[in-house]
Amino acid sequence: MKLDYMSGFQNILSTEALKNALPQNQNSPQKTPYSLYPEQLSSTAFTAPQKSNLKSWLYRLRPSVGHGEFKPFHHPTFFSHNFDEICTPNPLRWSPLPIPNKSHDFIAGFMTYAVAGSPPSQAGCAVHMYTCNSSMKNSFFQNSDAEMLIVPQEGELCFKTEFGILEIKPLEILVIPRGVKFQVLVQSEKARGYVLENFGSYLRIPDLGPIGANGLANPRHFLAPVANYVDETGTYKLLNKYMGELFVANLNHNPLDVVAWYGNTYPYKYDLSLFNTINTVSFDHPDPSIFTVLTSPSHEVGTANVDFVIFPPRWMVAENTFRPPYFHRNCMSEFMGLIVGAYDAKQEGFLPGGASLHNTMTPHGPDLETYRKATAETLKPTKIDQTMAFMFETRYTFRTTQQSLKSKFLQKDYLKCWDGFEPEAKVSPSKNSDSKHKVKAK
Ligand SMILES: [Fe+2]
């Protein structure tokens, strides 16, 4: 469907589905246009500094509080607290999660892979995969724990939210603020993708430092929906993720009944192909932080609660340089996914719809085949094309779920891709140390 969007990142936007529905001079007049109920959604504390304060005012047919009592709702594969967890220093990699034929909607198809931090601490994140082949019918979802970043890998989805309607497809992402109610319609035969739950401070475009005022993600390319309300009564369910577990309440109306809204917290989408990639034009591989699309800062400057980083198509021109991602160990934890194509550090095994986890201080890097090729090739300008990998990188260590570690899609032989790295340096006797040999440059 042809949808209208408004552009800008965390701008104060205004939209109304009925003419003059939005009060112009105040937030909460005694009598509102169309007798709508004003309701504020706060994404930051009331007292957050003005430059980082996010809130919107919604004008709706019924206040959000008009729901039945929330009762526990068991979801066997979607959770982020009080679960049977495993921390492992081993590198992990999963083959693509298949999309079952059995009819299931967006929420039913959630499978939690790993959790870092927790909802009660309001720090860290969780990573899930979704699969679905049917639309949510008479049910809605809100996440009280986290802002959600959705990364489609296959299939198109339509998100009907309190703020309006957004459609996304692979190579686009969607962010839904904490607490916003929505319903997901599947617009293709089936769909699959990744979800980041961000328990910490809201995602924002990173400071660009010496890059300057332009580059990476351009704020004008972030798109917000226009107001769109539904006035329907009937029997509905509202699922609420709260402190890591799900609850459900009955509703006697469709909760997507916001006629007008204004403010700077709202769902938004972004087309990853519009990312202005910055890379070296001299030598050495920059740290992957150069590809950060969005960041959730922690209280420690420069140390993200979680970053969303992409590895987009780009020219590789570095001279005298090992061009693929280098070997490294990281105090941060790295969960990676692949939307399309191949990732330049792995020749095989890391597939679209698959995932990998390199946890805190877990060494990793290019596989043997990639290493040999990259150290032998003649360095000409080349373009890495038709690819889009991404990383959720957090300062917290991921605890993996039993279901992800026992999954038959976990690649038991992942470590073998680094077999065969033998010393290639020539050695000769050392005069000045206890060791019998010293290394000579090749
Ligand atoms: Fe890494």
Residues whose N, C-alpha, C, O or C-beta is under 5 A from the ligand:
A	BS01	LIG	E334
